Amino acid sequence: MDVLYFAWVRERIGLPKERVETGAATVADLVEELRAREERYAMAFSDLSALRVAVDQELADFDAPLDGVREVAFFPPMTGG
């Protein structure tokens, strides 16, 4: 699946997007796999309360299933103006 990173998440990880092979069942499982990769991922995903996630371009929770998902995006909360 494609994993996309936006705003400060992208800055911490150093990539806007990557292709990930995963056996993760949920978004939270995917986050744990990414955290275990290296320090930059651990830092980017250290505080999940500061992150939002979209699964196939729909806002989702971290317990959302990944079966059949093509894209997961991580980004900070947005504010209107």
mmCIF file of the N, C-alpha and C atoms, coordinates in Angstrom:
data_MODEL
# 
_entry.id   MODEL 
# 
loop_
_atom_site.group_PDB 
_atom_site.id 
_atom_site.type_symbol 
_atom_site.label_atom_id 
_atom_site.label_alt_id 
_atom_site.label_comp_id 
_atom_site.label_asym_id 
_atom_site.label_entity_id 
_atom_site.label_seq_id 
_atom_site.pdbx_PDB_ins_code 
_atom_site.Cartn_x 
_atom_site.Cartn_y 
_atom_site.Cartn_z 
_atom_site.occupancy 
_atom_site.B_iso_or_equiv 
_atom_site.pdbx_formal_charge 
_atom_site.auth_seq_id 
_atom_site.auth_comp_id 
_atom_site.auth_asym_id 
_atom_site.auth_atom_id 
_atom_site.pdbx_PDB_model_num 
ATOM 1   N N  . MET A 1 1  ? 0.843   -1.179 0.000  1.00 0.00 ? 1  MET A N  1 
ATOM 2   C CA . MET A 1 1  ? 0.000   0.000  0.000  1.00 0.00 ? 1  MET A CA 1 
ATOM 3   C C  . MET A 1 1  ? 0.881   1.233  0.000  1.00 0.00 ? 1  MET A C  1 
ATOM 4   N N  . ASP A 1 2  ? 0.296   2.338  -0.435 1.00 0.00 ? 2  ASP A N  1 
ATOM 5   C CA . ASP A 1 2  ? 1.000   3.612  -0.386 1.00 0.00 ? 2  ASP A CA 1 
ATOM 6   C C  . ASP A 1 2  ? 0.732   4.260  0.971  1.00 0.00 ? 2  ASP A C  1 
ATOM 7   N N  . VAL A 1 3  ? 1.787   4.799  1.563  1.00 0.00 ? 3  VAL A N  1 
ATOM 8   C CA . VAL A 1 3  ? 1.657   5.540  2.815  1.00 0.00 ? 3  VAL A CA 1 
ATOM 9   C C  . VAL A 1 3  ? 2.140   6.955  2.534  1.00 0.00 ? 3  VAL A C  1 
ATOM 10  N N  . LEU A 1 4  ? 1.272   7.923  2.817  1.00 0.00 ? 4  LEU A N  1 
ATOM 11  C CA . LEU A 1 4  ? 1.557   9.324  2.559  1.00 0.00 ? 4  LEU A CA 1 
ATOM 12  C C  . LEU A 1 4  ? 1.736   10.072 3.876  1.00 0.00 ? 4  LEU A C  1 
ATOM 13  N N  . TYR A 1 5  ? 2.675   11.021 3.862  1.00 0.00 ? 5  TYR A N  1 
ATOM 14  C CA . TYR A 1 5  ? 2.961   11.824 5.046  1.00 0.00 ? 5  TYR A CA 1 
ATOM 15  C C  . TYR A 1 5  ? 2.826   13.297 4.674  1.00 0.00 ? 5  TYR A C  1 
ATOM 16  N N  . PHE A 1 6  ? 2.147   14.073 5.519  1.00 0.00 ? 6  PHE A N  1 
ATOM 17  C CA . PHE A 1 6  ? 1.930   15.479 5.246  1.00 0.00 ? 6  PHE A CA 1 
ATOM 18  C C  . PHE A 1 6  ? 2.443   16.352 6.386  1.00 0.00 ? 6  PHE A C  1 
ATOM 19  N N  . ALA A 1 7  ? 2.797   17.596 6.040  1.00 0.00 ? 7  ALA A N  1 
ATOM 20  C CA . ALA A 1 7  ? 3.205   18.635 6.996  1.00 0.00 ? 7  ALA A CA 1 
ATOM 21  C C  . ALA A 1 7  ? 4.402   18.167 7.829  1.00 0.00 ? 7  ALA A C  1 
ATOM 22  N N  . TRP A 1 8  ? 4.360   18.355 9.144  1.00 0.00 ? 8  TRP A N  1 
ATOM 23  C CA . TRP A 1 8  ? 5.520   18.023 9.980  1.00 0.00 ? 8  TRP A CA 1 
ATOM 24  C C  . TRP A 1 8  ? 5.787   16.519 10.027 1.00 0.00 ? 8  TRP A C  1 
ATOM 25  N N  . VAL A 1 9  ? 4.807   15.692 9.734  1.00 0.00 ? 9  VAL A N  1 
ATOM 26  C CA . VAL A 1 9  ? 5.052   14.240 9.684  1.00 0.00 ? 9  VAL A CA 1 
ATOM 27  C C  . VAL A 1 9  ? 6.039   13.961 8.547  1.00 0.00 ? 9  VAL A C  1 
ATOM 28  N N  . ARG A 1 10 ? 5.792   14.557 7.397  1.00 0.00 ? 10 ARG A N  1 
ATOM 29  C CA . ARG A 1 10 ? 6.692   14.411 6.245  1.00 0.00 ? 10 ARG A CA 1 
ATOM 30  C C  . ARG A 1 10 ? 8.082   14.939 6.587  1.00 0.00 ? 10 ARG A C  1 
ATOM 31  N N  . GLU A 1 11 ? 8.139   16.071 7.263  1.00 0.00 ? 11 GLU A N  1 
ATOM 32  C CA . GLU A 1 11 ? 9.436   16.654 7.616  1.00 0.00 ? 11 GLU A CA 1 
ATOM 33  C C  . GLU A 1 11 ? 10.233  15.736 8.536  1.00 0.00 ? 11 GLU A C  1 
ATOM 34  N N  . ARG A 1 12 ? 9.581   15.130 9.514  1.00 0.00 ? 12 ARG A N  1 
ATOM 35  C CA . ARG A 1 12 ? 10.288  14.250 10.452 1.00 0.00 ? 12 ARG A CA 1 
ATOM 36  C C  . ARG A 1 12 ? 10.750  12.957 9.792  1.00 0.00 ? 12 ARG A C  1 
ATOM 37  N N  . ILE A 1 13 ? 9.916   12.411 8.914  1.00 0.00 ? 13 ILE A N  1 
ATOM 38  C CA . ILE A 1 13 ? 10.268  11.146 8.270  1.00 0.00 ? 13 ILE A CA 1 
ATOM 39  C C  . ILE A 1 13 ? 11.195  11.372 7.086  1.00 0.00 ? 13 ILE A C  1 
ATOM 40  N N  . GLY A 1 14 ? 11.038  12.517 6.423  1.00 0.00 ? 14 GLY A N  1 
ATOM 41  C CA . GLY A 1 14 ? 11.916  12.843 5.300  1.00 0.00 ? 14 GLY A CA 1 
ATOM 42  C C  . GLY A 1 14 ? 11.406  12.336 3.963  1.00 0.00 ? 14 GLY A C  1 
ATOM 43  N N  . LEU A 1 15 ? 10.164  11.878 3.921  1.00 0.00 ? 15 LEU A N  1 
ATOM 44  C CA . LEU A 1 15 ? 9.563   11.377 2.684  1.00 0.00 ? 15 LEU A CA 1 
ATOM 45  C C  . LEU A 1 15 ? 8.126   11.870 2.581  1.00 0.00 ? 15 LEU A C  1 
ATOM 46  N N  . PRO A 1 16 ? 7.667   12.193 1.377  1.00 0.00 ? 16 PRO A N  1 
ATOM 47  C CA . PRO A 1 16 ? 6.257   12.540 1.226  1.00 0.00 ? 16 PRO A CA 1 
ATOM 48  C C  . PRO A 1 16 ? 5.374   11.303 1.072  1.00 0.00 ? 16 PRO A C  1 
ATOM 49  N N  . LYS A 1 17 ? 5.977   10.206 0.581  1.00 0.00 ? 17 LYS A N  1 
ATOM 50  C CA . LYS A 1 17 ? 5.199   9.016  0.256  1.00 0.00 ? 17 LYS A CA 1 
ATOM 51  C C  . LYS A 1 17 ? 6.136   7.826  0.134  1.00 0.00 ? 17 LYS A C  1 
ATOM 52  N N  . GLU A 1 18 ? 5.646   6.653  0.484  1.00 0.00 ? 18 GLU A N  1 
ATOM 53  C CA . GLU A 1 18 ? 6.416   5.437  0.250  1.00 0.00 ? 18 GLU A CA 1 
ATOM 54  C C  . GLU A 1 18 ? 5.478   4.257  0.073  1.00 0.00 ? 18 GLU A C  1 
ATOM 55  N N  . ARG A 1 19 ? 5.965   3.239  -0.581 1.00 0.00 ? 19 ARG A N  1 
ATOM 56  C CA . ARG A 1 19 ? 5.221   2.002  -0.772 1.00 0.00 ? 19 ARG A CA 1 
ATOM 57  C C  . ARG A 1 19 ? 5.627   1.066  0.363  1.00 0.00 ? 19 ARG A C  1 
ATOM 58  N N  . VAL A 1 20 ? 4.646   0.530  1.086  1.00 0.00 ? 20 VAL A N  1 
ATOM 59  C CA . VAL A 1 20 ? 4.929   -0.297 2.256  1.00 0.00 ? 20 VAL A CA 1 
ATOM 60  C C  . VAL A 1 20 ? 4.270   -1.664 2.086  1.00 0.00 ? 20 VAL A C  1 
ATOM 61  N N  . GLU A 1 21 ? 5.051   -2.706 2.292  1.00 0.00 ? 21 GLU A N  1 
ATOM 62  C CA . GLU A 1 21 ? 4.516   -4.065 2.369  1.00 0.00 ? 21 GLU A CA 1 
ATOM 63  C C  . GLU A 1 21 ? 4.272   -4.335 3.838  1.00 0.00 ? 21 GLU A C  1 
ATOM 64  N N  . THR A 1 22 ? 3.042   -4.690 4.183  1.00 0.00 ? 22 THR A N  1 
ATOM 65  C CA . THR A 1 22 ? 2.722   -4.854 5.597  1.00 0.00 ? 22 THR A CA 1 
ATOM 66  C C  . THR A 1 22 ? 1.756   -6.007 5.812  1.00 0.00 ? 22 THR A C  1 
ATOM 67  N N  . GLY A 1 23 ? 1.845   -6.591 6.973  1.00 0.00 ? 23 GLY A N  1 
ATOM 68  C CA . GLY A 1 23 ? 0.882   -7.589 7.402  1.00 0.00 ? 23 GLY A CA 1 
ATOM 69  C C  . GLY A 1 23 ? -0.049  -7.018 8.467  1.00 0.00 ? 23 GLY A C  1 
ATOM 70  N N  . ALA A 1 24 ? 0.012   -5.696 8.647  1.00 0.00 ? 24 ALA A N  1 
ATOM 71  C CA . ALA A 1 24 ? -0.771  -5.029 9.690  1.00 0.00 ? 24 ALA A CA 1 
ATOM 72  C C  . ALA A 1 24 ? -2.267  -5.193 9.432  1.00 0.00 ? 24 ALA A C  1 
ATOM 73  N N  . ALA A 1 25 ? -3.016  -5.453 10.491 1.00 0.00 ? 25 ALA A N  1 
ATOM 74  C CA . ALA A 1 25 ? -4.466  -5.608 10.387 1.00 0.00 ? 25 ALA A CA 1 
ATOM 75  C C  . ALA A 1 25 ? -5.191  -4.274 10.518 1.00 0.00 ? 25 ALA A C  1 
ATOM 76  N N  . THR A 1 26 ? -4.600  -3.343 11.263 1.00 0.00 ? 26 THR A N  1 
ATOM 77  C CA . THR A 1 26 ? -5.232  -2.041 11.499 1.00 0.00 ? 26 THR A CA 1 
ATOM 78  C C  . THR A 1 26 ? -4.206  -0.934 11.291 1.00 0.00 ? 26 THR A C  1 
ATOM 79  N N  . VAL A 1 27 ? -4.696  0.291  11.258 1.00 0.00 ? 27 VAL A N  1 
ATOM 80  C CA . VAL A 1 27 ? -3.800  1.448  11.157 1.00 0.00 ? 27 VAL A CA 1 
ATOM 81  C C  . VAL A 1 27 ? -2.836  1.464  12.349 1.00 0.00 ? 27 VAL A C  1 
ATOM 82  N N  . ALA A 1 28 ? -3.339  1.169  13.534 1.00 0.00 ? 28 ALA A N  1 
ATOM 83  C CA . ALA A 1 28 ? -2.477  1.157  14.730 1.00 0.00 ? 28 ALA A CA 1 
ATOM 84  C C  . ALA A 1 28 ? -1.357  0.129  14.587 1.00 0.00 ? 28 ALA A C  1 
ATOM 85  N N  . ASP A 1 29 ? -1.666  -1.021 14.009 1.00 0.00 ? 29 ASP A N  1 
ATOM 86  C CA . ASP A 1 29 ? -0.627  -2.033 13.776 1.00 0.00 ? 29 ASP A CA 1 
ATOM 87  C C  . ASP A 1 29 ? 0.415   -1.515 12.786 1.00 0.00 ? 29 ASP A C  1 
ATOM 88  N N  . LEU A 1 30 ? -0.044  -0.826 11.756 1.00 0.00 ? 30 LEU A N  1 
ATOM 89  C CA . LEU A 1 30 ? 0.877   -0.241 10.785 1.00 0.00 ? 30 LEU A CA 1 
ATOM 90  C C  . LEU A 1 30 ? 1.789   0.782  11.461 1.00 0.00 ? 30 LEU A C  1 
ATOM 91  N N  . VAL A 1 31 ? 1.210   1.616  12.314 1.00 0.00 ? 31 VAL A N  1 
ATOM 92  C CA . VAL A 1 31 ? 2.006   2.608  13.042 1.00 0.00 ? 31 VAL A CA 1 
ATOM 93  C C  . VAL A 1 31 ? 3.091   1.912  13.865 1.00 0.00 ? 31 VAL A C  1 
ATOM 94  N N  . GLU A 1 32 ? 2.753   0.814  14.525 1.00 0.00 ? 32 GLU A N  1 
ATOM 95  C CA . GLU A 1 32 ? 3.752   0.087  15.321 1.00 0.00 ? 32 GLU A CA 1 
ATOM 96  C C  . GLU A 1 32 ? 4.871   -0.449 14.432 1.00 0.00 ? 32 GLU A C  1 
ATOM 97  N N  . GLU A 1 33 ? 4.524   -0.970 13.264 1.00 0.00 ? 33 GLU A N  1 
ATOM 98  C CA . GLU A 1 33 ? 5.550   -1.443 12.327 1.00 0.00 ? 33 GLU A CA 1 
ATOM 99  C C  . GLU A 1 33 ? 6.456   -0.293 11.889 1.00 0.00 ? 33 GLU A C  1 
ATOM 100 N N  . LEU A 1 34 ? 5.862   0.849  11.586 1.00 0.00 ? 34 LEU A N  1 
ATOM 101 C CA . LEU A 1 34 ? 6.654   1.998  11.151 1.00 0.00 ? 34 LEU A CA 1 
ATOM 102 C C  . LEU A 1 34 ? 7.537   2.516  12.277 1.00 0.00 ? 34 LEU A C  1 
ATOM 103 N N  . ARG A 1 35 ? 7.002   2.607  13.480 1.00 0.00 ? 35 ARG A N  1 
ATOM 104 C CA . ARG A 1 35 ? 7.796   3.065  14.636 1.00 0.00 ? 35 ARG A CA 1 
ATOM 105 C C  . ARG A 1 35 ? 9.041   2.214  14.837 1.00 0.00 ? 35 ARG A C  1 
ATOM 106 N N  . ALA A 1 36 ? 8.899   0.918  14.594 1.00 0.00 ? 36 ALA A N  1 
ATOM 107 C CA . ALA A 1 36 ? 10.007  -0.012 14.829 1.00 0.00 ? 36 ALA A CA 1 
ATOM 108 C C  . ALA A 1 36 ? 11.102  0.098  13.763 1.00 0.00 ? 36 ALA A C  1 
ATOM 109 N N  . ARG A 1 37 ? 10.822  0.761  12.676 1.00 0.00 ? 37 ARG A N  1 
ATOM 110 C CA . ARG A 1 37 ? 11.801  0.863  11.583 1.00 0.00 ? 37 ARG A CA 1 
ATOM 111 C C  . ARG A 1 37 ? 13.069  1.588  12.011 1.00 0.00 ? 37 ARG A C  1 
ATOM 112 N N  . GLU A 1 38 ? 12.898  2.800  12.491 1.00 0.00 ? 38 GLU A N  1 
ATOM 113 C CA . GLU A 1 38 ? 14.045  3.611  12.901 1.00 0.00 ? 38 GLU A CA 1 
ATOM 114 C C  . GLU A 1 38 ? 13.567  4.840  13.659 1.00 0.00 ? 38 GLU A C  1 
ATOM 115 N N  . GLU A 1 39 ? 14.501  5.594  14.183 1.00 0.00 ? 39 GLU A N  1 
ATOM 116 C CA . GLU A 1 39 ? 14.195  6.702  15.082 1.00 0.00 ? 39 GLU A CA 1 
ATOM 117 C C  . GLU A 1 39 ? 13.307  7.771  14.457 1.00 0.00 ? 39 GLU A C  1 
ATOM 118 N N  . ARG A 1 40 ? 13.514  8.094  13.196 1.00 0.00 ? 40 ARG A N  1 
ATOM 119 C CA . ARG A 1 40 ? 12.705  9.163  12.584 1.00 0.00 ? 40 ARG A CA 1 
ATOM 120 C C  . ARG A 1 40 ? 11.221  8.801  12.555 1.00 0.00 ? 40 ARG A C  1 
ATOM 121 N N  . TYR A 1 41 ? 10.901  7.533  12.355 1.00 0.00 ? 41 TYR A N  1 
ATOM 122 C CA . TYR A 1 41 ? 9.506   7.090  12.400 1.00 0.00 ? 41 TYR A CA 1 
ATOM 123 C C  . TYR A 1 41 ? 8.996   7.102  13.841 1.00 0.00 ? 41 TYR A C  1 
ATOM 124 N N  . ALA A 1 42 ? 9.820   6.634  14.756 1.00 0.00 ? 42 ALA A N  1 
ATOM 125 C CA . ALA A 1 42 ? 9.430   6.631  16.171 1.00 0.00 ? 42 ALA A CA 1 
ATOM 126 C C  . ALA A 1 42 ? 9.111   8.048  16.630 1.00 0.00 ? 42 ALA A C  1 
ATOM 127 N N  . MET A 1 43 ? 9.907   9.016  16.189 1.00 0.00 ? 43 MET A N  1 
ATOM 128 C CA . MET A 1 43 ? 9.673   10.406 16.567 1.00 0.00 ? 43 MET A CA 1 
ATOM 129 C C  . MET A 1 43 ? 8.375   10.928 15.926 1.00 0.00 ? 43 MET A C  1 
ATOM 130 N N  . ALA A 1 44 ? 8.166   10.634 14.661 1.00 0.00 ? 44 ALA A N  1 
ATOM 131 C CA . ALA A 1 44 ? 6.977   11.130 13.966 1.00 0.00 ? 44 ALA A CA 1 
ATOM 132 C C  . ALA A 1 44 ? 5.689   10.569 14.558 1.00 0.00 ? 44 ALA A C  1 
ATOM 133 N N  . PHE A 1 45 ? 5.745   9.336  15.048 1.00 0.00 ? 45 PHE A N  1 
ATOM 134 C CA . PHE A 1 45 ? 4.549   8.676  15.580 1.00 0.00 ? 45 PHE A CA 1 
ATOM 135 C C  . PHE A 1 45 ? 4.558   8.566  17.102 1.00 0.00 ? 45 PHE A C  1 
ATOM 136 N N  . SER A 1 46 ? 5.307   9.435  17.762 1.00 0.00 ? 46 SER A N  1 
ATOM 137 C CA . SER A 1 46 ? 5.421   9.356  19.220 1.00 0.00 ? 46 SER A CA 1 
ATOM 138 C C  . SER A 1 46 ? 4.147   9.794  19.946 1.00 0.00 ? 46 SER A C  1 
ATOM 139 N N  . ASP A 1 47 ? 3.374   10.686 19.342 1.00 0.00 ? 47 ASP A N  1 
ATOM 140 C CA . ASP A 1 47 ? 2.151   11.197 19.987 1.00 0.00 ? 47 ASP A CA 1 
ATOM 141 C C  . ASP A 1 47 ? 0.993   11.096 19.002 1.00 0.00 ? 47 ASP A C  1 
ATOM 142 N N  . LEU A 1 48 ? 0.268   9.993  19.048 1.00 0.00 ? 48 LEU A N  1 
ATOM 143 C CA . LEU A 1 48 ? -0.825  9.768  18.100 1.00 0.00 ? 48 LEU A CA 1 
ATOM 144 C C  . LEU A 1 48 ? -1.979  10.742 18.292 1.00 0.00 ? 48 LEU A C  1 
ATOM 145 N N  . SER A 1 49 ? -2.081  11.352 19.468 1.00 0.00 ? 49 SER A N  1 
ATOM 146 C CA . SER A 1 49 ? -3.146  12.333 19.676 1.00 0.00 ? 49 SER A CA 1 
ATOM 147 C C  . SER A 1 49 ? -2.925  13.581 18.815 1.00 0.00 ? 49 SER A C  1 
ATOM 148 N N  . ALA A 1 50 ? -1.701  13.764 18.319 1.00 0.00 ? 50 ALA A N  1 
ATOM 149 C CA . ALA A 1 50 ? -1.381  14.911 17.468 1.00 0.00 ? 50 ALA A CA 1 
ATOM 150 C C  . ALA A 1 50 ? -1.473  14.559 15.986 1.00 0.00 ? 50 ALA A C  1 
ATOM 151 N N  . LEU A 1 51 ? -2.007  13.376 15.671 1.00 0.00 ? 51 LEU A N  1 
ATOM 152 C CA . LEU A 1 51 ? -2.103  12.920 14.290 1.00 0.00 ? 51 LEU A CA 1 
ATOM 153 C C  . LEU A 1 51 ? -3.526  12.559 13.904 1.00 0.00 ? 51 LEU A C  1 
ATOM 154 N N  . ARG A 1 52 ? -3.800  12.711 12.640 1.00 0.00 ? 52 ARG A N  1 
ATOM 155 C CA . ARG A 1 52 ? -5.037  12.226 12.041 1.00 0.00 ? 52 ARG A CA 1 
ATOM 156 C C  . ARG A 1 52 ? -4.642  11.251 10.942 1.00 0.00 ? 52 ARG A C  1 
ATOM 157 N N  . VAL A 1 53 ? -5.586  10.402 10.554 1.00 0.00 ? 53 VAL A N  1 
ATOM 158 C CA . VAL A 1 53 ? -5.300  9.409  9.523  1.00 0.00 ? 53 VAL A CA 1 
ATOM 159 C C  . VAL A 1 53 ? -6.464  9.340  8.548  1.00 0.00 ? 53 VAL A C  1 
ATOM 160 N N  . ALA A 1 54 ? -6.133  9.113  7.289  1.00 0.00 ? 54 ALA A N  1 
ATOM 161 C CA . ALA A 1 54 ? -7.138  8.860  6.267  1.00 0.00 ? 54 ALA A CA 1 
ATOM 162 C C  . ALA A 1 54 ? -6.808  7.531  5.606  1.00 0.00 ? 54 ALA A C  1 
ATOM 163 N N  . VAL A 1 55 ? -7.825  6.734  5.382  1.00 0.00 ? 55 VAL A N  1 
ATOM 164 C CA . VAL A 1 55 ? -7.681  5.439  4.725  1.00 0.00 ? 55 VAL A CA 1 
ATOM 165 C C  . VAL A 1 55 ? -8.442  5.534  3.401  1.00 0.00 ? 55 VAL A C  1 
ATOM 166 N N  . ASP A 1 56 ? -7.724  5.324  2.305  1.00 0.00 ? 56 ASP A N  1 
ATOM 167 C CA . ASP A 1 56 ? -8.304  5.502  0.967  1.00 0.00 ? 56 ASP A CA 1 
ATOM 168 C C  . ASP A 1 56 ? -9.080  6.815  0.870  1.00 0.00 ? 56 ASP A C  1 
ATOM 169 N N  . GLN A 1 57 ? -8.459  7.879  1.363  1.00 0.00 ? 57 GLN A N  1 
ATOM 170 C CA . GLN A 1 57 ? -8.935  9.265  1.292  1.00 0.00 ? 57 GLN A CA 1 
ATOM 171 C C  . GLN A 1 57 ? -10.203 9.539  2.103  1.00 0.00 ? 57 GLN A C  1 
ATOM 172 N N  . GLU A 1 58 ? -10.470 8.703  3.105  1.00 0.00 ? 58 GLU A N  1 
ATOM 173 C CA . GLU A 1 58 ? -11.580 8.929  4.036  1.00 0.00 ? 58 GLU A CA 1 
ATOM 174 C C  . GLU A 1 58 ? -11.013 9.010  5.441  1.00 0.00 ? 58 GLU A C  1 
ATOM 175 N N  . LEU A 1 59 ? -11.397 10.026 6.209  1.00 0.00 ? 59 LEU A N  1 
ATOM 176 C CA . LEU A 1 59 ? -10.934 10.112 7.593  1.00 0.00 ? 59 LEU A CA 1 
ATOM 177 C C  . LEU A 1 59 ? -11.280 8.827  8.329  1.00 0.00 ? 59 LEU A C  1 
ATOM 178 N N  . ALA A 1 60 ? -10.352 8.370  9.158  1.00 0.00 ? 60 ALA A N  1 
ATOM 179 C CA . ALA A 1 60 ? -10.544 7.102  9.860  1.00 0.00 ? 60 ALA A CA 1 
ATOM 180 C C  . ALA A 1 60 ? -9.922  7.192  11.246 1.00 0.00 ? 60 ALA A C  1 
ATOM 181 N N  . ASP A 1 61 ? -10.188 6.174  12.050 1.00 0.00 ? 61 ASP A N  1 
ATOM 182 C CA . ASP A 1 61 ? -9.574  6.031  13.362 1.00 0.00 ? 61 ASP A CA 1 
ATOM 183 C C  . ASP A 1 61 ? -8.382  5.091  13.247 1.00 0.00 ? 61 ASP A C  1 
ATOM 184 N N  . PHE A 1 62 ? -7.570  5.089  14.282 1.00 0.00 ? 62 PHE A N  1 
ATOM 185 C CA . PHE A 1 62 ? -6.388  4.229  14.263 1.00 0.00 ? 62 PHE A CA 1 
ATOM 186 C C  . PHE A 1 62 ? -6.741  2.746  14.377 1.00 0.00 ? 62 PHE A C  1 
ATOM 187 N N  . ASP A 1 63 ? -7.974  2.435  14.750 1.00 0.00 ? 63 ASP A N  1 
ATOM 188 C CA . ASP A 1 63 ? -8.385  1.025  14.799 1.00 0.00 ? 63 ASP A CA 1 
ATOM 189 C C  . ASP A 1 63 ? -9.039  0.573  13.494 1.00 0.00 ? 63 ASP A C  1 
ATOM 190 N N  . ALA A 1 64 ? -8.985  1.414  12.454 1.00 0.00 ? 64 ALA A N  1 
ATOM 191 C CA . ALA A 1 64 ? -9.574  1.070  11.155 1.00 0.00 ? 64 ALA A CA 1 
ATOM 192 C C  . ALA A 1 64 ? -8.832  -0.115 10.534 1.00 0.00 ? 64 ALA A C  1 
ATOM 193 N N  . PRO A 1 65 ? -9.568  -1.053 9.961  1.00 0.00 ? 65 PRO A N  1 
ATOM 194 C CA . PRO A 1 65 ? -8.938  -2.223 9.322  1.00 0.00 ? 65 PRO A CA 1 
ATOM 195 C C  . PRO A 1 65 ? -8.238  -1.828 8.023  1.00 0.00 ? 65 PRO A C  1 
ATOM 196 N N  . LEU A 1 66 ? -7.196  -2.576 7.670  1.00 0.00 ? 66 LEU A N  1 
ATOM 197 C CA . LEU A 1 66 ? -6.426  -2.297 6.468  1.00 0.00 ? 66 LEU A CA 1 
ATOM 198 C C  . LEU A 1 66 ? -6.673  -3.291 5.338  1.00 0.00 ? 66 LEU A C  1 
ATOM 199 N N  . ASP A 1 67 ? -7.520  -4.259 5.549  1.00 0.00 ? 67 ASP A N  1 
ATOM 200 C CA . ASP A 1 67 ? -7.781  -5.266 4.529  1.00 0.00 ? 67 ASP A CA 1 
ATOM 201 C C  . ASP A 1 67 ? -8.298  -4.603 3.247  1.00 0.00 ? 67 ASP A C  1 
ATOM 202 N N  . GLY A 1 68 ? -7.579  -4.762 2.145  1.00 0.00 ? 68 GLY A N  1 
ATOM 203 C CA . GLY A 1 68 ? -7.976  -4.199 0.866  1.00 0.00 ? 68 GLY A CA 1 
ATOM 204 C C  . GLY A 1 68 ? -7.666  -2.728 0.679  1.00 0.00 ? 68 GLY A C  1 
ATOM 205 N N  . VAL A 1 69 ? -7.042  -2.096 1.647  1.00 0.00 ? 69 VAL A N  1 
ATOM 206 C CA . VAL A 1 69 ? -6.739  -0.662 1.573  1.00 0.00 ? 69 VAL A CA 1 
ATOM 207 C C  . VAL A 1 69 ? -5.564  -0.421 0.625  1.00 0.00 ? 69 VAL A C  1 
ATOM 208 N N  . ARG A 1 70 ? -5.690  0.623  -0.182 1.00 0.00 ? 70 ARG A N  1 
ATOM 209 C CA . ARG A 1 70 ? -4.634  0.986  -1.125 1.00 0.00 ? 70 ARG A CA 1 
ATOM 210 C C  . ARG A 1 70 ? -3.756  2.128  -0.623 1.00 0.00 ? 70 ARG A C  1 
ATOM 211 N N  . GLU A 1 71 ? -4.313  2.993  0.256  1.00 0.00 ? 71 GLU A N  1 
ATOM 212 C CA . GLU A 1 71 ? -3.581  4.192  0.672  1.00 0.00 ? 71 GLU A CA 1 
ATOM 213 C C  . GLU A 1 71 ? -3.924  4.575  2.099  1.00 0.00 ? 71 GLU A C  1 
ATOM 214 N N  . VAL A 1 72 ? -2.889  4.914  2.857  1.00 0.00 ? 72 VAL A N  1 
ATOM 215 C CA . VAL A 1 72 ? -3.050  5.447  4.210  1.00 0.00 ? 72 VAL A CA 1 
ATOM 216 C C  . VAL A 1 72 ? -2.263  6.753  4.263  1.00 0.00 ? 72 VAL A C  1 
ATOM 217 N N  . ALA A 1 73 ? -2.899  7.804  4.795  1.00 0.00 ? 73 ALA A N  1 
ATOM 218 C CA . ALA A 1 73 ? -2.229  9.099  4.894  1.00 0.00 ? 73 ALA A CA 1 
ATOM 219 C C  . ALA A 1 73 ? -2.234  9.564  6.349  1.00 0.00 ? 73 ALA A C  1 
ATOM 220 N N  . PHE A 1 74 ? -1.113  10.121 6.773  1.00 0.00 ? 74 PHE A N  1 
ATOM 221 C CA . PHE A 1 74 ? -0.968  10.651 8.119  1.00 0.00 ? 74 PHE A CA 1 
ATOM 222 C C  . PHE A 1 74 ? -0.719  12.156 8.036  1.00 0.00 ? 74 PHE A C  1 
ATOM 223 N N  . PHE A 1 75 ? -1.405  12.914 8.896  1.00 0.00 ? 75 PHE A N  1 
ATOM 224 C CA . PHE A 1 75 ? -1.285  14.373 8.857  1.00 0.00 ? 75 PHE A CA 1 
ATOM 225 C C  . PHE A 1 75 ? -1.711  14.940 10.207 1.00 0.00 ? 75 PHE A C  1 
ATOM 226 N N  . PRO A 1 76 ? -1.252  16.170 10.519 1.00 0.00 ? 76 PRO A N  1 
ATOM 227 C CA . PRO A 1 76 ? -1.679  16.813 11.769 1.00 0.00 ? 76 PRO A CA 1 
ATOM 228 C C  . PRO A 1 76 ? -3.118  17.309 11.623 1.00 0.00 ? 76 PRO A C  1 
ATOM 229 N N  . PRO A 1 77 ? -3.780  17.551 12.729 1.00 0.00 ? 77 PRO A N  1 
ATOM 230 C CA . PRO A 1 77 ? -5.137  18.111 12.656 1.00 0.00 ? 77 PRO A CA 1 
ATOM 231 C C  . PRO A 1 77 ? -5.125  19.444 11.915 1.00 0.00 ? 77 PRO A C  1 
ATOM 232 N N  . MET A 1 78 ? -6.163  19.666 11.162 1.00 0.00 ? 78 MET A N  1 
ATOM 233 C CA . MET A 1 78 ? -6.276  20.918 10.407 1.00 0.00 ? 78 MET A CA 1 
ATOM 234 C C  . MET A 1 78 ? -7.193  21.868 11.173 1.00 0.00 ? 78 MET A C  1 
ATOM 235 N N  . THR A 1 79 ? -6.912  23.145 11.050 1.00 0.00 ? 79 THR A N  1 
ATOM 236 C CA . THR A 1 79 ? -7.783  24.143 11.644 1.00 0.00 ? 79 THR A CA 1 
ATOM 237 C C  . THR A 1 79 ? -8.344  25.019 10.534 1.00 0.00 ? 79 THR A C  1 
ATOM 238 N N  . GLY A 1 80 ? -9.550  25.458 10.707 1.00 0.00 ? 80 GLY A N  1 
ATOM 239 C CA . GLY A 1 80 ? -10.175 26.319 9.703  1.00 0.00 ? 80 GLY A CA 1 
ATOM 240 C C  . GLY A 1 80 ? -9.807  27.774 9.912  1.00 0.00 ? 80 GLY A C  1 
ATOM 241 N N  . GLY A 1 81 ? -10.150 28.585 8.941  1.00 0.00 ? 81 GLY A N  1 
ATOM 242 C CA . GLY A 1 81 ? -9.804  29.975 9.105  1.00 0.00 ? 81 GLY A CA 1 
ATOM 243 C C  . GLY A 1 81 ? -10.539 30.887 8.204  1.00 0.00 ? 81 GLY A C  1 
# 
